[in-house]
């Protein structure tokens, strides 16, 4: 797939078909992630890949609990795109991962100093792993697949890392579901802008 087509087709989905994703396809996607630029040239990134129901549940139990609480306690009214997206997405926070062919958890080496950063460059480790994640999104798109994404809330990330035996010096950035999207899944409206609308020439 041509690059700009992959960018245009890249999308987050929350409903999947039953079509399998070959492991060699997953390996190409993760290799693309590892080709991302790195802040320290060390590529201090690791991936945990979950495939079986048991593997997924071990990590996603915290997502299921969080999602149930949110569905019970929050309803966003209104017809703006972000409000519609919230109503659609929150009940699917667990299933959009559990039903994917694979759940990938990107990990990056970082200490507690990350939370005390006083300047943008103090977030280099965090920014670097998100370059990895974007490469994964684009590679999945190029393979004709799609992704779902969840960023852990509160202590959720630490709990998942403990459940998965992750070394203390690593943190998870997010969960990524990878699979073949369901053709019948609902497509929600998004805000769309052009570069010209968002570009400031010379200064703001």
C-alpha positions in Angstrom: 0.0 0.0 0.0 1.3 3.4 -0.9 2.3 5.6 2.1 -0.4 8.3 1.9 -3.1 5.7 1.3 -1.9 3.9 4.5 -2.2 7.3 6.3 -5.7 8.0 5.0 -6.9 4.4 5.8 -5.4 4.3 9.3 -8.2 4.0 11.7 -9.1 2.9 15.2 -11.8 0.3 15.4 -13.6 -1.3 18.3 -15.3 -4.2 16.5 -13.5 -7.1 14.8 -14.2 -9.9 12.3 -13.1 -13.5 13.1 -10.5 -13.5 10.4 -7.1 -14.5 11.7 -3.9 -12.4 11.4 -0.9 -14.5 10.6 2.0 -14.2 13.0 4.4 -13.2 10.3 2.2 -10.2 9.6 2.3 -9.2 13.3 6.1 -9.6 13.1 6.3 -7.1 10.2 4.2 -4.7 12.1 6.3 -4.8 15.2 9.5 -4.6 13.1 8.1 -1.4 11.7 7.6 -0.1 15.2 11.2 -0.8 16.1 12.3 1.3 13.1 11.0 4.4 14.9 13.4 7.2 15.9 14.7 6.8 19.4 15.8 9.5 21.8 18.9 7.7 23.2 19.8 5.4 20.2 19.3 2.4 22.6 15.7 1.5 21.5 14.8 0.6 25.1 11.4 -0.8 24.0 9.8 -4.2 24.5 6.5 -5.7 23.4 4.3 -8.1 25.3 2.0 -9.8 22.9 -1.2 -11.4 24.2 -3.2 -13.9 22.0 -5.0 -16.5 24.0 -8.1 -15.6 26.0 -6.3 -16.5 29.2 -3.3 -14.2 28.4 -5.7 -11.4 27.5 -7.8 -11.7 30.6 -4.7 -11.6 32.8 -4.0 -8.1 31.6 -7.4 -6.9 30.6 -9.2 -7.7 33.9 -8.4 -4.1 35.0 -9.9 -2.7 31.8 -13.1 -4.7 32.3 -13.5 -3.5 35.9 -12.8 0.2 34.9 -15.2 0.0 31.9 -18.0 -1.4 34.0 -17.7 1.4 36.5 -17.7 4.0 33.8 -20.7 2.7 32.0 -22.6 2.6 35.3 -21.6 6.1 36.4 -21.2 8.3 33.3 -23.4 9.2 30.4 -22.5 12.0 28.1 -25.4 13.7 26.4 -25.3 15.7 23.2 -24.7 15.3 19.5 -21.2 16.6 19.1 -18.8 14.1 17.5 -16.7 13.7 20.7 -19.8 13.1 22.8 -21.1 10.4 20.3 -17.6 8.8 20.3 -17.5 8.7 24.1 -20.9 7.0 24.3 -19.8 4.5 21.6 -16.3 3.9 23.0 -16.6 3.5 26.7 -18.8 0.3 26.7 -16.3 -1.2 24.3 -13.0 -0.5 26.2 -12.7 -4.2 27.1 -14.2 -5.9 24.1 -12.2 -3.8 21.6 -9.1 -5.4 23.0 -10.3 -8.8 24.1 -11.8 -9.5 20.7 -8.8 -8.5 18.7 -6.5 -11.1 17.2 -3.6 -9.7 19.3 -3.2 -7.3 22.1 0.3 -5.6 22.0 1.6 -3.8 25.1 4.5 -1.5 24.2 6.9 -1.0 27.1 9.6 1.6 27.4 12.4 1.9 29.9 11.7 4.9 32.2 12.3 5.8 35.8 10.2 7.8 38.2 12.0 11.0 36.9 9.6 10.9 34.0 6.8 12.1 36.4 9.0 15.0 37.6 10.0 16.4 34.2 10.1 20.2 34.3 10.8 20.6 30.6 9.6 19.0 27.4 12.9 17.2 26.8 12.3 15.4 30.1 9.6 13.5 28.3 11.9 12.2 25.5 11.5 8.6 26.6 7.7 8.9 26.5 7.7 10.7 23.2 10.0 8.1 21.7 7.7 5.2 22.4 4.8 7.0 20.8 6.8 7.2 17.6 7.0 3.4 17.9 3.2 3.2 18.4 2.5 5.4 15.4 4.7 3.2 13.2 2.7 0.2 14.4 -0.6 2.0 13.5 0.6 2.8 10.0 2.1 -0.7 9.4 -1.2 -2.3 10.5 -3.0 0.0 8.0 -0.5 -0.9 5.2 -1.3 -4.6 5.9 -5.1 -3.9 5.6 -5.6 -4.3 9.3 -6.7 -1.9 12.0 -6.0 -1.1 15.6 -7.8 -0.2 18.8 -6.0 1.9 21.5 -6.4 2.3 25.2 -4.2 4.4 27.5 -4.2 3.0 31.1 -5.9 5.1 33.8 -4.5 5.7 37.3 -2.8 2.6 38.8 -4.0 0.4 35.9 -0.7 0.4 34.1 1.3 -0.6 37.1 -1.2 -3.3 37.9 -0.9 -4.7 34.4 2.9 -4.6 34.5 2.9 -6.5 37.8 0.4 -9.1 36.5 2.7 -9.6 33.4 6.0 -9.8 35.3 7.4 -6.6 33.7 10.7 -5.4 35.2 10.3 -2.4 37.5 12.3 -0.1 35.2 9.8 -0.5 32.4 6.4 1.2 31.9 3.6 0.4 29.6 2.4 3.2 27.2 -0.9 1.7 26.1 -2.7 -1.3 24.9 -3.0 -1.9 21.1 -5.5 -4.3 19.7 -4.6 -5.5 16.2 -6.9 -7.4 13.9 -9.2 -7.4 10.9 -12.0 -4.9 11.3 -15.6 -5.8 11.1 -17.0 -4.4 7.9 -20.3 -3.9 9.6 -18.9 -1.8 12.5 -20.4 1.7 13.0 -18.4 4.6 11.5 -18.6 7.7 13.6 -18.1 11.3 12.5 -14.8 12.9 13.1 -13.6 16.5 12.9 -11.5 16.9 9.7 -9.1 19.8 9.0 -6.7 20.7 6.3 -3.1 21.7 6.7 -4.0 25.1 5.5 -6.6 25.5 8.3 -4.1 24.6 11.0 -0.9 26.2 9.6 0.4 29.6 10.9 2.9 31.1 8.6 5.8 32.9 10.3 4.0 33.2 13.6 0.7 32.6 15.2 
